[in-house]
C-alpha cells in the first residue's frame, strides 16, 4: 500500500462520516480523485508508517524469470527432427557396413584380403574419428557445430562415392576411403549433434511427480538414438536390394547421395542454443575432469559397451549365414537389430528420465548379459535369430541413449564442462570400437557350423556383466557425491570431491535413492 492510496482511503472515510451526520439520504462513500498530491508524513498513522518503511526496504518487486518456451517444446521439436536425421545418416549409415562386410567376406574382390582386414576397416570406420573427439570438439568451438556437421557430410559422401569408383580394388584404398575418411565423417556428424540436443531438452520439476513434458532430457536422446535404427533399416535392407540388382558400386553411390541430401536438409534447420548461465568450453583437455573418478567410470561405460555392441552389430548377419540361411536372410536379422533400436531406445529414454540414466543403464546391461549367454549360444533357427536381434537392439544400445545424460550427471550438471567431458571420454568409446570387430572375428571358429560364434557370444556376455559392475559402482559414487556436495561449489571444488570407499560401496547396493542418478 502506498502513501497516496492510504491518504485516499482516510479522506474517503472522513467525508463519509461527515455526510452521515449532515444527511441521512447519502450512504455511499464519495470517491476523491487526487492527482499529483501527496499528504504530509504527519497525517499518517504509526502503523501505516511502519508498513511503508517495510515496503521501501523491500524495494520494487523482482521480475520473475521467464520460462524458456523452447525448452522441451517450440523449436526444440525441429532440433529433435534434425538430430534424428543426423543419427540416421551417421550411426545408422555406419550400421549399413554389415551388408558390405558380409559381401566382402564372401566375394574375393580384394586380393590377399582376409576377414580380419574387413573387420579392421569396420572398427576404423566406427572408432577412429571418435577417438579424436577432443580435437573435433576444439575445431567445433572454432567453426561452430553446424560447420563441423558440414565437414562430416562432405567426408562421408566422398568416402562412399570414391569407394564406388575404386576400379583397381586395392585394399589400402578401401582402408583410406570406407575406413579412415568415413570414420571422420561419422565423428564430425555424430559428436556435435550429441552436444546440441541437451541445450534444447531438460529435466524439470520433481522426481517424485513425473510428467513426460517436464523430464525429456534422456527421452529426447532415446528418440534421436532410435534414428540410428531407422538408418540401419534403410541402409541394410535398401542397400542389400540395390546390391543384389545393380551391384556393390551402385549400392555405395545410392547410399552416398541419400545421406548427402538428408544431412543437408538437417543442417539448414539446425540451430545452437545460447546458454545464458555458462559458456560452453570447447577445449581439448581439462585436468580437473581428467582426475575425477567419475570421469573414469564414464570412460569404462563407453568402452565396455562397445565390446558388446559393435561385435553383435557386425556379426549377427554373418552368424545367421553360418546357421545355413541366405545372405538376404542375414541382412533381415541385421535389420531386426535396427528395429529393436527404434522400439527400445525411446522407452529406455523415458525410463532413464524417471529413474536416472545410470540406474537404467545398469539394469539394461545386466539384462543384455543374461540375454546373450542364455539365447545366442543355444540359438539354432531363424525365428530365434530374429527375436535375439530385436531384443539385442532394445537393450544393448542403452549407451547411446544415456551417453549425454550420464556425462551431464558426472559433471554435476555443469553445462560448461559437458562438451570437454563428453569428448574426452569418447576417446575410450572410439578406441574400444576399433578393436571390437577384430576381437569378434578372431574369436570366430574357422568352420561353418552353428557353434562358429560361441566364443564370440561368451566374450560379449562377459563384457556386459563387467559393464554392469562398473555402472553399479559409478552409480554408488555419484550418489555419494550428491550426499557430500554443498551448494555454491566452484567447478574446481566439485571435481575435487572424494567420498569414502565404504560410502560408495554402500550406495552401490542401494535400490532406491532420492537422487536422479
Protein Blocks (a to p, Z undefined) as FASTA:
>chain_A
ZZklmmmmmmmmmmmmmmmmmomkbmbdcddddehiacdfklpcfklmmmmmmmmmnopa
dddddddfkgopajlmmmmmmmmmmmmmmmmmmmmmmmmmmmmmmpcfbghiafklmmmm
mmmmmmmmmmmmmmmmmmmmmnojklmmmmmmmmmmmmmmmmmmmmnopaklmmmmmmmm
mmmmmmmmmmmmmmmmmmmgccedjfklccfklmmmlmmmmmmmmmmmmmmmmmmmmmmm
mmmmnojklmmmmmmmmmmmmmmmmmmmpccdddfkbccdddfbdfklmmpmklmmmmmm
mmmmmmmmmmmmmmmmmmmmmnopafklmmmmmmmmmmmmmmmmmmmmmmmmmnopklmm
mmmmmmmmmmmmmmmmmpcbfklmmmmmmmmmmmmmmmmmmmmmmmmmmnoopaklmmmm
mmmmmmmmmmmmmmmmmmmmmmpccbdcfklmmmmmmmmmmmmmmmmmmmmmmmmmmmmm
mmmpcghiafklmmmpccdfklmmmmmmpmbdcbdZZ
